[in-house]
Amino acid sequence: MQTEVLLDRFLSALAPLAPVAVWAHGSLAGGDYQEGRSDLDLIAVLPSLTPRTVWRLAKAHARLRAEPLSGQLHCTYLTPSADPDRRHLTWAYEELFKRPVTPVTRRELHGFGRVLLGKPPAELLPPVSDRELTDFIVRDQRDFWRPALDKAPLWTRDVWVDGGLLTFARASVTLREGRLISKREALEVLPGLGAPVEVVEDIRGRRYGEPGPGVENRAALTRGYLGPAIDELVAAYD
């Protein structure tokens, strides 16, 4: 697969920096990966992150830009002693910026992370308590997704419709049952949570089959559902 070719070239590009570990999480680790549709979500642990190292990482990613799927390769860079809750250097959407390694990502890594190189996550990342996971999920729904519903233009884009609904379904199951689910499982759960079926099927078609003609008023349907649904979820667990 093109995915494996890209991963091999990425690991080769990192080799001069002597990575301590490289892990995959998300769909690539959880068995729900769809080549050409899913992101390649990675974490790399490097001995240090000096300004020269950052420059070399930027050059390495720039050299990979011509590779198939390179735009979907996202990697956050840690050091062995790093606090994962801090914001860390990340390559995603073809640029460098900083973001934390969330409790959801850490729970994925501990539960089913795929070791591409070096030490396993359990040796380098602290575990995530159920309380920490719950608090993060509630905060994410309340402080990120709920306010985003007020920004109507965002919801004309696939990434927001898909992300909003799938993240809500996954949050609901994790809060209720304490387990993480895939995006495929989230699509199965959404109708039972009252989500608009036509929008759910539109997502399914784009992710796993042939995209259909689209759903009229998709943004309005999604926003109209998610607002009360998020409010109810947050009220139950906040």
VENPEFEN-V260448 format. One record per residue. N is the residue number from 1. RES is the residue in one small letter. PHI is phi in whole degrees, 0 to 359 (none if undefined). PSI is psi in radians with two decimals (none if undefined). D_FIRST is the distance of its C-alpha to the first C-alpha in whole Angstrom. Layout:
BEGIN
n=[N,N]
res=[RES,RES]
phi=[PHI,PHI]
psi=[PSI,PSI]
d_first=[D_FIRST,D_FIRST]
END
This chain:
BEGIN
n=[1,2,3,4,5,6,7,8,9,10,11,12,13,14,15,16,17,18,19,20,21,22,23,24,25,26,27,28,29,30,31,32,33,34,35,36,37,38,39,40,41,42,43,44,45,46,47,48,49,50,51,52,53,54,55,56,57,58,59,60,61,62,63,64,65,66,67,68,69,70,71,72,73,74,75,76,77,78,79,80,81,82,83,84,85,86,87,88,89,90,91,92,93,94,95,96,97,98,99,100,101,102,103,104,105,106,107,108,109,110,111,112,113,114,115,116,117,118,119,120,121,122,123,124,125,126,127,128,129,130,131,132,133,134,135,136,137,138,139,140,141,142,143,144,145,146,147,148,149,150,151,152,153,154,155,156,157,158,159,160,161,162,163,164,165,166,167,168,169,170,171,172,173,174,175,176,177,178,179,180,181,182,183,184,185,186,187,188,189,190,191,192,193,194,195,196,197,198,199,200,201,202,203,204,205,206,207,208,209,210,211,212,213,214,215,216,217,218,219,220,221,222,223,224,225,226,227,228,229,230,231,232,233,234,235,236,237,238]
res=[m,q,t,e,v,l,l,d,r,f,l,s,a,l,a,p,l,a,p,v,a,v,w,a,h,g,s,l,a,g,g,d,y,q,e,g,r,s,d,l,d,l,i,a,v,l,p,s,l,t,p,r,t,v,w,r,l,a,k,a,h,a,r,l,r,a,e,p,l,s,g,q,l,h,c,t,y,l,t,p,s,a,d,p,d,r,r,h,l,t,w,a,y,e,e,l,f,k,r,p,v,t,p,v,t,r,r,e,l,h,g,f,g,r,v,l,l,g,k,p,p,a,e,l,l,p,p,v,s,d,r,e,l,t,d,f,i,v,r,d,q,r,d,f,w,r,p,a,l,d,k,a,p,l,w,t,r,d,v,w,v,d,g,g,l,l,t,f,a,r,a,s,v,t,l,r,e,g,r,l,i,s,k,r,e,a,l,e,v,l,p,g,l,g,a,p,v,e,v,v,e,d,i,r,g,r,r,y,g,e,p,g,p,g,v,e,n,r,a,a,l,t,r,g,y,l,g,p,a,i,d,e,l,v,a,a,y,d]
phi=[none,300,300,294,298,296,298,298,289,294,297,295,293,279,309,297,268,54,300,284,197,224,233,251,226,65,293,296,267,270,90,245,287,240,301,90,244,274,282,259,265,233,233,240,254,250,302,202,230,281,305,294,297,299,299,293,295,299,294,297,293,298,290,274,301,280,284,304,75,299,294,260,275,239,221,258,250,242,246,302,260,290,278,297,286,285,278,236,306,221,257,201,55,63,206,263,205,236,203,281,268,290,303,295,298,296,294,299,298,290,277,209,300,261,277,271,196,78,285,284,303,300,275,233,246,292,291,247,285,299,295,297,295,299,299,295,297,297,298,296,293,286,260,250,289,296,297,296,295,282,259,307,301,301,275,274,256,306,299,279,299,297,297,298,289,293,295,297,298,294,298,299,291,296,293,280,242,77,236,268,235,279,294,297,295,299,296,288,282,304,302,292,271,92,291,297,299,295,286,300,292,296,297,301,297,287,272,239,219,269,300,272,285,98,243,295,60,303,296,295,297,293,294,295,281,292,304,296,295,295,302,293,297,296,298,284,238,289]
psi=[2.68,-0.54,-0.84,-0.63,-0.79,-0.74,-0.73,-0.73,-0.60,-0.79,-0.65,-0.66,-0.55,-0.37,-0.73,-0.31,0.03,1.02,2.47,-0.62,2.65,2.24,2.65,2.50,-2.91,-2.64,-0.50,-0.55,-0.51,-0.01,0.18,0.37,2.32,1.87,2.30,-0.28,-0.67,2.65,2.72,1.73,2.02,2.71,2.28,2.32,2.07,2.69,-0.62,2.88,1.28,2.90,-0.65,-0.67,-0.75,-0.75,-0.75,-0.62,-0.76,-0.72,-0.72,-0.77,-0.64,-0.65,-0.40,-0.12,-0.51,-0.17,2.48,2.41,0.00,-0.52,-0.29,0.02,2.07,2.25,2.26,2.42,2.19,2.92,2.82,-0.52,0.16,2.53,2.00,-0.39,-0.28,2.89,2.32,2.65,2.27,2.39,2.06,2.62,0.56,0.61,2.83,2.34,-2.99,2.48,2.75,2.87,1.86,2.80,-0.58,-0.79,-0.77,-0.69,-0.68,-0.80,-0.73,-0.58,-0.76,0.45,2.51,2.07,1.97,-0.44,2.43,-2.58,2.65,2.81,-0.62,-0.41,-0.25,-0.35,2.40,2.61,2.88,2.12,2.79,-0.67,-0.75,-0.73,-0.80,-0.82,-0.72,-0.79,-0.77,-0.78,-0.70,-0.75,-0.75,-0.76,-0.31,-1.06,-0.70,-0.86,-0.54,-0.42,-0.37,-0.16,1.41,-0.72,-0.49,-0.61,0.14,-0.11,2.48,-0.75,-0.57,-0.75,-0.87,-0.86,-0.75,-0.86,-0.79,-0.71,-0.67,-0.79,-0.76,-0.69,-0.75,-0.79,-0.74,-0.74,-0.65,-0.68,-0.17,0.27,2.71,2.49,2.79,3.00,-0.61,-0.77,-0.64,-0.67,-0.57,-0.56,-0.59,-0.80,-0.67,-0.34,0.02,0.16,2.65,2.06,-0.67,-0.57,-0.70,-0.77,-0.55,-0.76,-0.78,-0.76,-0.70,-0.56,-0.64,-0.17,-2.56,2.23,2.44,-2.90,-0.11,2.95,2.19,2.42,0.53,-0.76,-0.78,-0.71,-0.75,-0.83,-0.68,-0.56,-0.84,-0.58,-1.09,-0.60,-0.78,-0.75,-0.75,-0.74,-0.82,-0.72,-0.56,-0.48,-0.16,none]
d_first=[0,4,5,6,7,9,10,11,13,14,16,17,19,20,22,25,26,26,24,26,23,19,19,16,18,18,16,13,15,17,15,15,12,11,8,10,13,14,14,13,17,17,21,22,25,27,30,32,31,34,34,33,30,29,29,27,24,25,25,21,20,22,20,16,17,16,13,10,11,13,16,15,15,18,20,23,25,28,30,31,34,33,34,31,34,34,32,30,28,25,22,21,21,21,25,26,29,30,29,30,28,29,30,28,25,27,27,24,23,26,25,21,20,17,18,16,19,23,25,24,25,29,30,30,30,33,33,33,36,36,39,37,34,36,38,35,34,37,37,34,35,39,38,35,34,38,39,36,37,40,38,38,36,33,32,32,28,25,24,28,28,25,26,29,29,26,28,31,30,28,31,34,32,32,35,37,35,34,30,27,25,21,21,21,24,26,26,27,30,31,33,35,36,37,34,35,33,32,30,28,27,26,24,22,22,20,18,17,19,20,22,26,29,29,32,35,37,33,34,38,37,34,37,40,38,36,40,42,39,38,42,42,40,41,44,44,42,43]
END
